[in-house]
Amino acid sequence: MREGAPSRPPWLTTVALAVFIQVGTGFAAHGQPEREPVDAFARVLLLAASAVLLLRHRHPVAVAYATAGTSVVYLGAGYPYGPVLLTVAVGVFAAVVAGHRHAAWGAVGLWWAGQILITQVLYRWLPPDGDGARAWGEEVVVAVWVVATVAVSELARTRREQRASQRAERALAARRRADEERLRIARELHDVLAHSISVINVQAGVGLALLDSDPEQARTALATIKAASKEALGEVRQVLDTLRPPGSRDPAGGTGPGSGTAPRAPAPGLARLPELVEQAGAAGLAVTVATEGRRAPLPPGTDLAAFRIVQEALTNVVRHSGSRRARVLVRYGPGTVTLRVDDDGPATGADAGGSGNGLAGMRERAAALRGTIEAGPRPDGGFRVTAVLPTAGAAPRDGQDDE
């Protein structure tokens, strides 16, 4: 039965079992001539024990006790042993699988105690006439049947709980992957938009200030705004394309991932640092880049994270520092790449070094690659961001995808 689905009466299996019990009991009666013949009352008891199984999914405890009690009455009336015991087995099985273990054990214990009482004590006063006490060897067979019924029920319960646990784990893993993907997209959009909007904000201020006194410079500022906004739109579109089904077309007429169409621009990486320096220059920030060590190609995820960390650090300088100069150092070492971004300050507001979201995003990017981020004021003034990212076997943590 599917978890969470409304429980419907198991008509098909119950009717099939009822027919089998009615027919099988007739054959069992031929092999036990010493027992009472199967009359109308016996048929009614068999039918009642079978019919109550329709409720075994909704009321498993009640059904377990009802089948056990009906079976005891049937055997106490002297009717032949046989398929009637299946009703007890099915009732107990349903109760155990539903998680009502102790109630099921109580029901089967009640049945066992009742039939021992009948066969060892009450047989003198119960039909059939002249019946004697049952041999204890036969009682051992009944005990084995009881134990086997409980064991099979417990095994089925364990398997069902394992499947439910596996389904819950898969659902939890899917939710975790979805949350991590949303976080990745939010982080990517933040980095793209924060940088571009900072450039646009600075250039808009320049354009407004020079609109009357220096129209040519104002035109240059507007051109920078146009270029920065176009770049931001392109990168945002690339991020959003990851949300579209494979082969779907975007509003601009391109195709989504999996369509075979090349992306509009190379994926961000340290190779695009010159573009980043140029954009920062358009925002009034002079950036110098130095490289130490032997330059080596980086894994795509590390390359993207390195670019975004430098981009966010420069964006924070533009937004939160009075310095108009910044220095970027890229140091390639054995198994790591170190990024350091310095500015001389001073901070222009309470959010020195960033508002918090940017620094959090940088730390999340580094942590996803098992790297580290250190950010804080320098002893001689200004602000420094230092990131150390692994390059040898740098695999993202579970749920982190490379672009």
Secondary structure, DSSP 4 states (H G I P E B T S, - for coil): --TTSPPPP-HHHHHHHHHHHHHHHHHHHHT-TTSPP--HHHHHHHHHHHHGGGGTTT-HHHHHHHHHHHHHHHHHTTPPPSTHHHHHHHHHHHHHHTT-HHHHHHHHHHHHHHHHHHHHTGGGTSSSTT--PPPHHHHHHHHHHHHHHHHHHHHHHHHHHHHHHHHHHHHHHHHHHHHHHHHHHHHHHHHHHHHHHHHHHHHHHHHHHHTTT-HHHHHHHHHHHHHHHHHHHHHHHHHHHTTSPTTPBPTTS-B-TTSSPPPSSPPP-GGGHHHHHHHHHHTT-EEEEEEES---PPPHHHHHHHHHHHHHHHHHHHHHBS-SEEEEEEEEETTEEEEEEEE---BSSSSTT--SHHHHHHHHHHHHTT-EEEEEE-TTSSEEEEEEEE-TT-PPPTTPPP-
